[in-house]
Amino acid sequence: MIQEVTRLRNRPCKHGRMNPDDEFPRLHGQAIDPAALAEEGEPFADLVARHGGEPFSVSQPNGWRVLRRRGEAVEIGAPLDPERTLWQLASVRPGEEVWFIDEPEPLRASLANRRRGLELRWPDAVRRDAAPDGFAVDIVNTRDTRWEPDGDGFHVVGTVAAVGDESFSIGWATMGGPRAVPLDPGEYARVPVQIDRSSWATLTPGAYDLHALLVPLMVRSEPLRIGISAKTIELAQMAGRSRDSDRHRRAKEEDLRRQRVLLDATSRLADIGGAIDDTATEEEAIAAIETLLGVDPAGAREVFQASVSDLHAASAVWRRERIAETEEKLAK
């Protein structure tokens, strides 16, 4: 599941300065200060009330502490075992309902610890003139002990930069990706490198450096010198136009579906009013419209959220014209 889009800028860190996001242990994907994890904590009800939330009964009533702050909101947690390896988490924002995570979360090691011993190496089998989907890299365990994943994946993204350019950035969408597997000393896993075709399509033929990054463990490869041909650029451009065309068609099909539903509802405005008159909630009203008009839940929601002018008979003429025009464009 995609959660967020992140960008890594390739710029050096000042020597000796700790990077908390890299070196702190993690809960629910977030870096947490070890000092917060070591606190004794306090009752859930007291902590929630102090931060503007409405307390309620929880299975772990004690040991709660603030783990992170995000503006007015605080993310709080309590350990469920003496070793503090399993945590119950929640989020509190003043005046809003407390967001409670039902499933306990394991405390995971820092990214720096989890990637220790891993290297990315370009295999000899990789062609230097491949298309964007033709590159792979080896994830190698260089230590003399087994590397064990800790909820990690083997998802590698790549970016193309000018030869010798070290100012590039790499963007990626957070996702599960291929599941990581244990690696004995010297073992490796060969995985594909995901490269954005749209960025490839903007290049000109010539020599470039390809950089790979294992995310989110932040293991970087050495640059691979590649040659990008006019042919692979043209193919990437064609693929982009095809994707744009598909998205455009889906948008037209969705608009056609909506216009047909609203046109059919126009002649039933009085019946719709009667059907929802005795309903108490939005869900009940949508269910009543669904039954009355014989449409799916999405269509019923469109009708429920439509304005009176959308459903008035005066809109029927231009709506029929719009439907006919859309149908003609989709038929081409």
LOMILUM-712109 format. One line per field, with one value per residue (C-alpha): residue in three letters; residue number from 1; y, z, x. Coordinates in pm, 1 decimal. Layout:
// residues N
residu Ala;...
num NUM;...
py Y;...
pz Z;...
px X;...
//
This chain:
// residues 332
residu Met;Ile;Gln;Glu;Val;Thr;Arg;Leu;Arg;Asn;Arg;Pro;Cys;Lys;His;Gly;Arg;Met;Asn;Pro;Asp;Asp;Glu;Phe;Pro;Arg;Leu;His;Gly;Gln;Ala;Ile;Asp;Pro;Ala;Ala;Leu;Ala;Glu;Glu;Gly;Glu;Pro;Phe;Ala;Asp;Leu;Val;Ala;Arg;His;Gly;Gly;Glu;Pro;Phe;Ser;Val;Ser;Gln;Pro;Asn;Gly;Trp;Arg;Val;Leu;Arg;Arg;Arg;Gly;Glu;Ala;Val;Glu;Ile;Gly;Ala;Pro;Leu;Asp;Pro;Glu;Arg;Thr;Leu;Trp;Gln;Leu;Ala;Ser;Val;Arg;Pro;Gly;Glu;Glu;Val;Trp;Phe;Ile;Asp;Glu;Pro;Glu;Pro;Leu;Arg;Ala;Ser;Leu;Ala;Asn;Arg;Arg;Arg;Gly;Leu;Glu;Leu;Arg;Trp;Pro;Asp;Ala;Val;Arg;Arg;Asp;Ala;Ala;Pro;Asp;Gly;Phe;Ala;Val;Asp;Ile;Val;Asn;Thr;Arg;Asp;Thr;Arg;Trp;Glu;Pro;Asp;Gly;Asp;Gly;Phe;His;Val;Val;Gly;Thr;Val;Ala;Ala;Val;Gly;Asp;Glu;Ser;Phe;Ser;Ile;Gly;Trp;Ala;Thr;Met;Gly;Gly;Pro;Arg;Ala;Val;Pro;Leu;Asp;Pro;Gly;Glu;Tyr;Ala;Arg;Val;Pro;Val;Gln;Ile;Asp;Arg;Ser;Ser;Trp;Ala;Thr;Leu;Thr;Pro;Gly;Ala;Tyr;Asp;Leu;His;Ala;Leu;Leu;Val;Pro;Leu;Met;Val;Arg;Ser;Glu;Pro;Leu;Arg;Ile;Gly;Ile;Ser;Ala;Lys;Thr;Ile;Glu;Leu;Ala;Gln;Met;Ala;Gly;Arg;Ser;Arg;Asp;Ser;Asp;Arg;His;Arg;Arg;Ala;Lys;Glu;Glu;Asp;Leu;Arg;Arg;Gln;Arg;Val;Leu;Leu;Asp;Ala;Thr;Ser;Arg;Leu;Ala;Asp;Ile;Gly;Gly;Ala;Ile;Asp;Asp;Thr;Ala;Thr;Glu;Glu;Glu;Ala;Ile;Ala;Ala;Ile;Glu;Thr;Leu;Leu;Gly;Val;Asp;Pro;Ala;Gly;Ala;Arg;Glu;Val;Phe;Gln;Ala;Ser;Val;Ser;Asp;Leu;His;Ala;Ala;Ser;Ala;Val;Trp;Arg;Arg;Glu;Arg;Ile;Ala;Glu;Thr;Glu;Glu;Lys;Leu;Ala;Lys
num 1;2;3;4;5;6;7;8;9;10;11;12;13;14;15;16;17;18;19;20;21;22;23;24;25;26;27;28;29;30;31;32;33;34;35;36;37;38;39;40;41;42;43;44;45;46;47;48;49;50;51;52;53;54;55;56;57;58;59;60;61;62;63;64;65;66;67;68;69;70;71;72;73;74;75;76;77;78;79;80;81;82;83;84;85;86;87;88;89;90;91;92;93;94;95;96;97;98;99;100;101;102;103;104;105;106;107;108;109;110;111;112;113;114;115;116;117;118;119;120;121;122;123;124;125;126;127;128;129;130;131;132;133;134;135;136;137;138;139;140;141;142;143;144;145;146;147;148;149;150;151;152;153;154;155;156;157;158;159;160;161;162;163;164;165;166;167;168;169;170;171;172;173;174;175;176;177;178;179;180;181;182;183;184;185;186;187;188;189;190;191;192;193;194;195;196;197;198;199;200;201;202;203;204;205;206;207;208;209;210;211;212;213;214;215;216;217;218;219;220;221;222;223;224;225;226;227;228;229;230;231;232;233;234;235;236;237;238;239;240;241;242;243;244;245;246;247;248;249;250;251;252;253;254;255;256;257;258;259;260;261;262;263;264;265;266;267;268;269;270;271;272;273;274;275;276;277;278;279;280;281;282;283;284;285;286;287;288;289;290;291;292;293;294;295;296;297;298;299;300;301;302;303;304;305;306;307;308;309;310;311;312;313;314;315;316;317;318;319;320;321;322;323;324;325;326;327;328;329;330;331;332
py 0.0;335.7;572.0;875.7;1008.5;1074.9;1235.8;1176.2;1450.9;1338.1;1578.7;1503.8;1520.0;1712.3;1477.1;1351.4;1482.2;1225.9;1185.5;1092.4;969.6;723.0;623.7;621.3;300.0;291.0;242.4;234.0;344.0;654.5;730.9;758.7;919.2;644.5;881.7;876.7;497.7;477.9;691.9;536.7;690.9;777.2;671.9;685.8;894.4;1161.5;1196.1;1212.0;1467.9;1689.7;1704.4;1793.3;1448.3;1252.0;952.5;607.0;261.8;78.8;-262.6;-103.7;184.8;276.0;354.4;601.7;875.0;1122.8;968.6;1235.4;1575.5;1681.0;2036.8;2030.3;1651.7;1415.2;1050.3;850.6;493.4;239.5;-84.2;-411.1;-627.2;-581.2;-579.2;-295.3;-470.2;-443.4;-115.3;14.6;343.2;629.2;986.7;1280.9;1616.7;1879.2;1866.1;1556.3;1190.1;994.5;779.3;443.2;177.1;-156.2;-378.8;-362.3;-243.3;-403.3;-178.6;-211.0;-125.2;193.7;208.7;233.6;-92.0;-274.7;-202.3;-283.9;-514.5;-466.0;-334.3;-278.0;-413.3;-398.7;-748.6;-804.9;-945.4;-603.9;-442.0;-83.4;14.1;-138.3;26.8;163.0;-177.0;-368.0;-294.5;-511.6;-489.4;-735.6;-679.5;-839.6;-934.9;-837.9;-933.4;-1262.1;-1320.3;-1374.5;-1064.9;-1092.5;-864.0;-677.3;-600.6;-482.7;-512.1;-537.9;-241.5;-63.6;259.6;424.4;763.8;884.1;1175.0;1345.1;1179.3;1280.3;1474.9;1418.7;1671.6;1442.1;1345.1;1020.7;1013.2;709.9;611.4;419.9;73.1;-285.0;-393.9;-737.6;-902.2;-914.9;-1255.9;-1357.6;-1352.9;-1563.1;-1417.4;-1351.9;-1430.2;-1183.9;-1120.7;-987.2;-747.3;-515.3;-143.4;66.4;367.9;636.5;609.6;966.2;1106.9;878.0;1019.6;1371.6;1276.7;1314.0;1031.7;994.8;870.1;896.5;764.3;535.7;545.7;284.8;310.7;35.4;196.5;270.2;129.7;394.7;167.3;338.2;187.7;318.0;491.0;267.9;428.9;363.6;469.5;592.2;557.2;749.5;424.7;369.8;738.1;708.1;394.8;571.4;865.7;631.9;456.2;793.9;896.9;564.0;609.5;962.9;836.7;560.6;805.6;1045.5;768.6;648.8;1004.7;1034.2;697.6;805.1;1135.3;949.0;716.8;1014.0;1210.3;908.5;853.1;1218.9;1227.2;920.9;1077.6;1401.5;1250.4;1092.3;1398.5;1380.1;1005.9;1061.4;1323.3;1083.9;795.2;985.7;1174.9;916.3;838.5;955.9;918.2;976.3;601.2;529.6;796.8;658.2;305.7;429.4;599.8;286.6;77.7;330.5;391.9;51.0;200.4;97.8;266.9;503.2;618.0;660.9;877.4;1093.8;1158.3;1226.0;1479.9;1648.9;1999.5;2075.0;2238.6;1916.4;1724.6;1989.4;1918.2;2227.7;2049.3;1751.5;1910.8;2007.9;1686.7;1475.2;1677.4;1620.1;1245.5;1222.6;1418.1;1197.4;879.3;1000.0;1075.1;734.9;559.3;696.8
pz 0.0;-102.7;205.5;97.3;-156.2;-31.4;-189.6;-101.1;-194.6;-237.1;-16.6;247.4;621.3;853.1;1008.7;1356.3;1354.1;1435.8;1193.8;1420.2;1131.7;1043.0;1385.8;1615.5;1661.5;1486.7;1573.8;1307.1;1052.3;1249.2;1419.2;1797.6;2046.7;2277.6;2571.9;2515.8;2495.4;2828.7;3024.4;3292.1;3145.2;3303.4;3285.8;2939.4;3069.8;3222.3;2913.6;2670.7;2878.8;2914.5;2535.7;2470.6;2396.9;2544.5;2744.5;2717.7;2852.2;2702.0;2768.8;2872.7;3105.4;3229.5;3095.6;2827.7;2707.2;2417.1;2141.3;1868.3;1810.9;1482.7;1514.4;1768.3;1758.3;1971.7;1902.7;2224.8;2316.2;2595.9;2607.3;2639.9;2763.5;3014.0;2732.7;2560.7;2224.8;2159.8;2185.2;2185.2;1996.0;1962.1;1832.7;2013.4;1866.9;2076.2;2022.4;1799.7;1860.9;1974.6;1693.5;1853.5;1666.0;1758.1;1650.2;1870.6;1690.0;1727.1;1809.9;1522.2;1503.0;1337.2;962.8;1022.9;1220.6;985.4;675.4;835.1;610.8;300.4;-25.6;-371.6;-654.7;-1027.1;-1182.3;-1498.2;-1663.2;-1673.7;-2017.1;-2009.5;-2295.9;-2153.3;-2143.2;-1810.5;-1712.2;-1799.7;-1497.4;-1189.4;-891.0;-631.6;-260.9;-100.3;262.6;316.8;686.2;833.8;1003.9;864.4;779.8;899.7;780.0;1041.6;856.0;557.2;182.3;-110.1;-308.6;-516.6;-708.1;-955.4;-1104.2;-1399.5;-1357.8;-1571.8;-1563.2;-1242.9;-1110.5;-734.6;-676.6;-787.8;-586.4;-585.7;-534.7;-447.9;-319.4;7.9;-46.4;66.7;-233.2;-259.4;79.9;208.9;280.9;513.2;354.7;475.7;450.2;85.0;-36.4;-250.9;-384.7;-740.2;-771.3;-1045.1;-1027.7;-1059.4;-1283.2;-1361.9;-1735.3;-1751.0;-1642.5;-1893.0;-2168.3;-2108.7;-2164.6;-2474.5;-2613.2;-2454.0;-2153.0;-1800.5;-1447.3;-1302.2;-922.7;-726.4;-374.6;-150.9;27.9;299.4;433.4;230.4;86.2;-220.8;-510.7;-685.6;-1011.8;-1317.8;-1645.9;-1902.5;-2258.5;-2332.2;-2693.5;-2894.9;-2930.5;-2555.8;-2513.8;-2792.6;-2633.2;-2296.9;-2463.8;-2640.3;-2310.8;-2149.0;-2421.7;-2386.1;-2010.0;-2057.7;-2317.2;-2085.8;-1797.9;-2027.9;-2144.8;-1790.6;-1689.0;-1978.6;-1893.4;-1531.9;-1637.4;-1874.3;-1593.3;-1364.8;-1627.1;-1706.0;-1338.1;-1286.3;-1603.8;-1493.2;-1150.8;-1296.6;-1367.0;-1020.1;-807.5;-615.9;-556.6;-432.9;-185.6;-53.7;-29.4;186.6;392.2;672.8;677.6;969.7;834.1;510.0;473.3;508.3;249.8;-0.5;53.1;-8.7;-335.4;-442.5;-394.3;-561.5;-874.7;-905.5;-918.5;-744.2;-419.3;-611.1;-834.0;-534.4;-365.1;-679.6;-667.1;-292.5;-326.5;-638.1;-613.8;-685.5;-1015.6;-1115.0;-1076.4;-1210.1;-1542.1;-1691.0;-1684.2;-1888.0;-2232.2;-2193.3;-2003.9;-2296.4;-2530.7;-2304.9;-2290.0;-2669.7;-2717.6;-2470.3;-2626.2;-2969.7;-2844.3;-2675.2;-2993.1;-3195.5
px 0.0;128.9;154.8;363.0;609.7;961.9;1263.7;1627.7;1870.4;2227.6;2414.2;2676.7;2603.7;2830.9;3082.5;2990.6;2634.7;2364.6;2076.9;1780.9;1567.9;1844.0;1975.8;1669.7;1464.5;1127.7;761.7;492.7;754.0;856.2;1188.9;1143.6;1383.1;1520.3;1474.8;1097.1;1097.3;1282.8;1033.4;812.3;499.1;165.8;-199.8;-361.1;-653.1;-426.9;-207.3;-500.5;-690.1;-384.1;-350.1;-713.0;-856.2;-1146.4;-1015.6;-1172.2;-1098.0;-797.3;-645.6;-313.4;-409.3;-59.6;287.0;179.3;414.0;450.4;660.0;640.1;478.4;317.5;192.1;-91.5;-112.9;92.3;161.7;160.2;242.0;285.2;488.2;299.3;586.7;872.1;1130.5;943.1;947.8;570.5;380.0;23.4;-3.2;-250.5;-266.8;-427.2;-529.7;-715.8;-1090.6;-1081.3;-1148.9;-842.9;-705.3;-623.3;-424.8;-582.2;-293.7;18.8;331.3;676.1;968.8;1214.8;1581.6;1700.6;1751.7;2126.6;2127.5;1892.2;2100.2;2435.0;2637.4;2419.6;2564.1;2419.7;2634.8;2570.9;2588.1;2790.9;2478.2;2311.6;2327.3;2446.3;2213.1;1893.4;1551.6;1420.4;1276.6;1594.0;1812.9;1871.0;2103.5;2235.6;2168.1;2474.9;2540.0;2903.9;2920.4;3042.7;2706.0;2355.9;2153.1;1792.2;1511.4;1310.1;989.9;1190.9;1139.7;1378.4;1244.1;1509.7;1450.4;1684.0;1748.6;1953.6;2196.1;2454.8;2794.9;2973.0;2673.3;2635.9;2355.3;2071.6;1762.0;1564.6;1189.8;983.0;641.6;647.9;509.8;553.8;760.7;922.5;958.9;1316.0;1469.7;1757.8;2102.1;2393.2;2745.7;2828.0;2475.6;2283.2;1934.9;1903.8;1611.5;1480.6;1552.9;1237.1;1302.6;1046.1;970.9;841.0;1178.3;1355.9;1133.5;1268.7;1635.4;1847.8;2065.2;2406.9;2603.2;2461.8;2515.0;2248.6;2212.4;2015.4;1872.7;1732.0;1437.1;1364.6;1694.7;1884.0;2152.1;2301.9;2488.5;2794.0;2693.1;2664.9;2770.2;2497.3;2420.3;2068.9;1961.5;1707.1;1512.6;1457.6;1366.7;1108.5;960.8;932.7;759.3;514.5;438.1;371.8;130.4;-47.9;-86.5;-215.8;-462.4;-585.6;-633.7;-820.3;-1053.3;-1122.6;-1208.4;-1455.5;-1612.0;-1654.4;-1813.3;-2048.8;-2156.9;-2225.6;-2421.5;-2641.8;-2720.4;-2813.9;-3023.8;-3219.0;-3270.9;-3408.0;-3749.7;-3761.1;-3686.5;-4014.8;-3973.5;-3619.1;-3740.8;-4000.7;-3753.9;-3505.4;-3764.2;-3771.7;-3398.2;-3183.4;-2830.7;-2645.0;-2585.8;-2958.2;-3043.0;-2792.0;-2925.3;-3281.0;-3177.7;-2990.4;-3305.7;-3536.2;-3327.4;-3163.8;-2813.0;-2492.4;-2376.8;-2147.1;-2434.0;-2663.8;-2401.4;-2373.7;-2748.1;-2744.4;-2462.2;-2604.6;-2750.4;-3115.6;-3015.3;-2835.5;-3162.1;-3401.8;-3575.3;-3409.8;-3073.3;-3196.3;-3144.9;-2779.0;-2706.7;-2836.8;-2615.6;-2314.3;-2385.6;-2416.3;-2092.1;-1902.5;-2038.3;-1925.2;-1571.2;-1543.3;-1659.5;-1366.7
//
